[in-house]
Amino acid sequence: MMSPEEFFELLVKELEVHTEMQPYYKFLGKQSSWHFRRNYFLQRLRYIKDHLVDAKSPSKAIWDCGCGYGTTCLFLAMNGIKTYGTTLEFYYDTVQKRMEYWSKYGDTSLFTCTYENLFDNRPAPASYDWIIVQDTLHHLEPIDDALQIFNASLKKNGKILSIEENGNNLIQRLKLYKYRGNKRIITMWDEKLKKEILIGNENIRSLASWRHLLEKNGFHVEDGSVQYIRYFLPLNYRFSDPEKLLRKEQNIQAGKGLRREYFFFGLNFIAEKKTPNPSR
């Protein structure tokens, strides 16, 4: 088994090999933001570990929709868990290159990845136990159609594991408004697919908004799964111990107050497929 901390150390070393990933994973950038970025990355990966690695359950069929560079899938592969990833990212070829590096530490054959649009290539009904959507859910449009595809693709009591930005975060809302205004949905040309696709333009939402959309499309958000992460700014890390800051963040998010709702950057949650009520 490989811990999130061990995986992170190997990822940082990999960035020296696959330099094209450095602008995305900015761990080799400013030293002053090292602990800030490391804490955030590890909190997300620990969430994956808690629900997909440590959870006592039979073998899982997992689809990572929007797997990006495949980092989450590679972490799961290092822990003996098979995952299928799909992506529409321009750096898809880099995903294939990463296999050689990670094959020294685990079975990379457990991770397969294809370049495809979920609206064009819908999985067979009841194919998966879990669907991971990490930094992806806010890009899927039309969102109701995407959630219906997820619902059909999951087995009975199947689950979505979502790792998102908190749409209520006041700082991020201001930044995104300056970046895109209210243009939350755009059309883009996909060079590989040779067609235009609809995409959410950093269309992040609050937990309440996600609950509404998911309930409408046959899911229920598990209250005990909700986790808010990254409260403190990089400046705070210059003067404080990173582990103490992390513990403070966890205490604040446990309080469920205004600070949790409007000042945490990250939002993690699990949504379970509802079991249809038997006809009477």
C-alpha positions as CSV (number, residue, x, y, z in Angstrom):
1,M,0.0,0.0,0.0
2,M,1.2,3.5,-0.8
3,S,0.1,6.4,1.5
4,P,-0.8,9.8,0.1
5,E,2.3,11.3,1.6
6,E,4.6,8.7,-0.1
7,F,2.7,9.3,-3.4
8,F,3.2,13.0,-3.1
9,E,6.9,12.7,-2.6
10,L,7.2,10.6,-5.7
11,L,5.0,13.0,-7.7
12,V,7.3,15.9,-6.8
13,K,10.2,13.9,-8.2
14,E,8.2,13.0,-11.3
15,L,7.8,16.7,-12.0
16,E,11.5,17.0,-12.6
17,V,11.1,14.4,-15.4
18,H,7.8,15.4,-16.9
19,T,8.4,19.2,-16.8
20,E,5.3,19.9,-18.9
21,M,3.2,19.2,-15.8
22,Q,4.9,21.9,-13.7
23,P,2.6,24.7,-14.6
24,Y,-0.4,22.7,-13.4
25,Y,1.3,21.1,-10.3
26,K,3.1,24.2,-9.0
27,F,5.0,22.4,-6.2
28,L,8.4,23.4,-7.8
29,G,7.4,27.1,-7.9
30,K,7.6,29.5,-5.0
31,Q,9.0,27.9,-1.9
32,S,6.7,30.2,0.2
33,S,3.6,28.4,-1.1
34,W,5.0,24.9,-0.8
35,H,3.1,23.9,2.4
36,F,0.0,25.7,1.3
37,R,-0.2,23.7,-2.0
38,R,1.0,20.4,-0.3
39,N,-1.7,20.6,2.4
40,Y,-4.4,21.1,-0.2
41,F,-3.2,18.3,-2.4
42,L,-2.9,15.9,0.4
43,Q,-6.3,16.7,1.9
44,R,-7.9,15.8,-1.4
45,L,-5.9,12.6,-1.8
46,R,-6.7,11.6,1.7
47,Y,-10.4,12.0,1.0
48,I,-9.9,9.6,-2.0
49,K,-8.0,7.2,0.3
50,D,-10.6,7.2,3.0
51,H,-13.5,6.3,0.6
52,L,-11.8,4.2,-2.0
53,V,-8.7,2.6,-0.5
54,D,-9.5,2.1,3.2
55,A,-13.3,1.5,2.9
56,K,-14.2,-2.1,3.6
57,S,-16.0,-3.2,0.4
58,P,-15.7,-5.8,-2.4
59,S,-13.8,-5.1,-5.6
60,K,-14.9,-1.9,-7.1
61,A,-15.6,-0.8,-10.7
62,I,-14.4,2.8,-10.8
63,W,-14.7,5.4,-13.6
64,D,-12.8,8.7,-13.2
65,C,-14.7,11.1,-15.5
66,G,-12.4,14.0,-16.3
67,C,-9.2,12.3,-15.0
68,G,-6.9,15.0,-16.3
69,Y,-3.3,14.0,-15.9
70,G,-4.5,10.7,-14.3
71,T,-2.9,11.4,-10.9
72,T,-5.8,10.1,-8.8
73,C,-6.0,7.0,-11.0
74,L,-2.3,6.4,-10.6
75,F,-2.6,6.8,-6.8
76,L,-5.4,4.1,-6.8
77,A,-3.3,1.9,-9.1
78,M,-0.4,2.1,-6.6
79,N,-2.8,0.8,-4.0
80,G,-4.0,-2.1,-6.2
81,I,-7.3,-0.6,-7.4
82,K,-8.3,-0.7,-11.0
83,T,-9.7,2.5,-12.5
84,Y,-10.9,3.6,-16.0
85,G,-10.3,7.3,-16.8
86,T,-11.7,9.5,-19.5
87,T,-10.6,13.0,-20.4
88,L,-10.9,15.8,-22.9
89,E,-7.7,17.5,-21.9
90,F,-5.1,18.6,-24.5
91,Y,-2.4,16.9,-22.4
92,Y,-3.9,13.4,-22.9
93,D,-0.6,12.2,-24.4
94,T,1.2,13.0,-21.2
95,V,-1.0,10.6,-19.3
96,Q,0.4,7.8,-21.4
97,K,4.0,8.9,-20.8
98,R,3.5,8.8,-17.1
99,M,3.1,5.0,-17.0
100,E,6.8,4.3,-17.4
101,Y,7.7,6.4,-14.3
102,W,5.0,5.0,-12.1
103,S,5.5,1.4,-13.2
104,K,8.6,1.3,-10.9
105,Y,6.3,1.7,-7.9
106,G,3.2,-0.3,-8.7
107,D,1.0,-1.9,-11.3
108,T,0.1,0.8,-13.8
109,S,-1.9,-1.6,-15.9
110,L,-4.7,-1.1,-13.4
111,F,-5.2,2.4,-14.9
112,T,-6.6,2.7,-18.4
113,C,-7.5,6.0,-20.0
114,T,-9.2,7.2,-23.2
115,Y,-10.0,10.5,-24.8
116,E,-13.7,10.7,-25.1
117,N,-16.8,12.8,-24.4
118,L,-19.3,11.1,-22.0
119,F,-22.2,12.5,-24.1
120,D,-20.9,10.6,-27.2
121,N,-19.8,7.4,-25.5
122,R,-22.2,6.6,-22.7
123,P,-21.2,3.6,-20.5
124,A,-23.3,0.5,-20.4
125,P,-26.1,0.6,-17.8
126,A,-25.0,-0.3,-14.2
127,S,-21.3,-0.5,-15.1
128,Y,-19.8,1.2,-12.1
129,D,-19.8,1.2,-8.4
130,W,-18.1,4.6,-8.2
131,I,-17.7,7.6,-10.4
132,I,-15.0,10.1,-9.5
133,V,-15.4,13.7,-10.6
134,Q,-12.5,15.8,-9.5
135,D,-12.4,19.4,-10.7
136,T,-14.8,18.1,-13.4
137,L,-18.4,18.4,-12.2
138,H,-18.5,22.2,-12.8
139,H,-17.4,21.6,-16.4
140,L,-20.1,19.2,-17.5
141,E,-22.9,20.7,-19.6
142,P,-25.7,20.1,-20.0
143,I,-25.3,19.2,-16.3
144,D,-28.7,17.5,-15.9
145,D,-27.9,15.2,-18.9
146,A,-24.5,14.4,-17.4
147,L,-26.0,13.5,-14.0
148,Q,-28.6,11.3,-15.8
149,I,-25.8,9.5,-17.6
150,F,-24.0,9.0,-14.2
151,N,-27.2,7.6,-12.7
152,A,-27.7,5.1,-15.5
153,S,-24.0,4.1,-15.4
154,L,-24.0,3.3,-11.7
155,K,-25.0,0.0,-10.1
156,K,-27.6,-0.1,-7.3
157,N,-26.4,2.1,-4.4
158,G,-23.5,3.3,-6.6
159,K,-21.9,6.6,-5.7
160,I,-20.4,9.8,-7.1
161,L,-17.3,11.0,-5.3
162,S,-16.9,14.7,-6.0
163,I,-13.9,17.0,-5.3
164,E,-14.8,20.5,-6.2
165,E,-14.3,24.2,-5.6
166,N,-16.7,25.8,-3.2
167,G,-19.0,28.0,-5.2
168,N,-19.9,30.1,-2.2
169,N,-16.3,31.1,-1.5
170,L,-16.4,34.9,-1.7
171,I,-12.8,35.4,-2.9
172,Q,-13.1,32.8,-5.7
173,R,-16.5,34.2,-6.8
174,L,-14.9,37.6,-7.2
175,K,-11.9,36.2,-9.1
176,L,-14.1,34.2,-11.5
177,Y,-16.4,37.2,-12.1
178,K,-13.5,39.3,-13.1
179,Y,-12.3,36.4,-15.4
180,R,-15.5,35.4,-17.1
181,G,-18.3,37.7,-15.9
182,N,-21.6,35.8,-15.9
183,K,-20.7,33.7,-18.9
184,R,-20.9,30.4,-17.1
185,I,-21.4,28.1,-20.1
186,I,-19.4,28.3,-23.4
187,T,-18.9,26.4,-26.6
188,M,-15.4,25.2,-27.5
189,W,-13.8,23.5,-30.5
190,D,-12.3,20.1,-29.6
191,E,-9.4,19.4,-32.0
192,K,-9.3,15.7,-31.4
193,L,-13.0,15.1,-31.7
194,K,-13.3,17.6,-34.6
195,K,-16.5,19.1,-33.2
196,E,-17.8,21.8,-30.9
197,I,-18.6,20.9,-27.3
198,L,-20.5,22.6,-24.5
199,I,-18.5,23.2,-21.4
200,G,-19.0,24.8,-18.0
201,N,-16.8,27.9,-17.8
202,E,-15.5,27.4,-14.3
203,N,-19.2,27.1,-13.4
204,I,-18.6,26.3,-9.7
205,R,-21.6,25.9,-7.3
206,S,-22.4,25.8,-3.6
207,L,-23.2,22.6,-1.8
208,A,-26.9,23.7,-1.7
209,S,-26.9,24.0,-5.5
210,W,-25.2,20.6,-6.0
211,R,-27.7,19.0,-3.6
212,H,-30.6,20.4,-5.6
213,L,-29.2,19.2,-8.9
214,L,-28.3,15.8,-7.6
215,E,-31.6,15.2,-5.9
216,K,-33.4,16.2,-9.1
217,N,-31.4,13.5,-11.0
218,G,-31.8,10.6,-8.6
219,F,-29.0,11.1,-6.0
220,H,-28.7,11.9,-2.4
221,V,-25.7,13.7,-0.8
222,E,-24.5,11.9,2.2
223,D,-24.3,14.5,5.0
224,G,-21.5,12.7,6.8
225,S,-19.3,12.8,3.7
226,V,-19.3,16.6,3.3
227,Q,-15.9,18.2,3.8
228,Y,-14.7,21.7,3.3
229,I,-10.9,22.3,2.9
230,R,-8.4,25.1,2.4
231,Y,-9.4,28.0,4.6
232,F,-6.0,29.7,5.3
233,L,-4.2,31.7,2.6
234,P,-0.6,31.3,1.5
235,L,0.4,34.2,3.7
236,N,-0.7,32.3,6.8
237,Y,1.8,29.6,6.1
238,R,4.8,31.9,6.3
239,F,4.3,32.4,10.0
240,S,2.7,29.2,11.2
241,D,3.3,25.4,11.4
242,P,1.5,23.8,8.5
243,E,0.2,20.9,10.6
244,K,-1.2,23.3,13.2
245,L,-2.9,25.3,10.4
246,L,-4.4,22.1,9.0
247,R,-5.8,21.1,12.5
248,K,-7.3,24.6,12.9
249,E,-8.9,24.3,9.4
250,Q,-10.5,21.0,10.4
251,N,-11.9,22.5,13.6
252,I,-13.4,25.5,11.8
253,Q,-15.0,23.3,9.1
254,A,-16.5,21.1,11.8
255,G,-18.4,24.1,13.1
256,K,-20.6,24.5,10.1
257,G,-20.8,28.3,10.4
258,L,-20.4,31.2,8.0
259,R,-16.7,30.8,7.8
260,R,-17.1,27.2,6.5
261,E,-19.8,28.2,4.0
262,Y,-18.1,31.3,2.5
263,F,-14.4,31.2,3.2
264,F,-13.3,27.6,2.4
265,F,-12.0,27.1,-1.1
266,G,-12.5,23.3,-1.5
267,L,-15.6,21.2,-1.2
268,N,-15.7,17.4,-1.1
269,F,-18.8,15.2,-0.9
270,I,-20.3,11.8,-1.8
271,A,-23.7,11.4,-3.6
272,E,-25.4,8.0,-3.6
273,K,-27.7,6.8,-6.3
274,K,-31.2,6.6,-4.9
275,T,-33.0,3.2,-4.8
276,P,-36.3,3.6,-6.7
277,N,-39.4,3.1,-4.5
278,P,-41.2,-0.1,-5.3
279,S,-44.5,0.4,-7.1
280,R,-47.6,0.0,-5.0
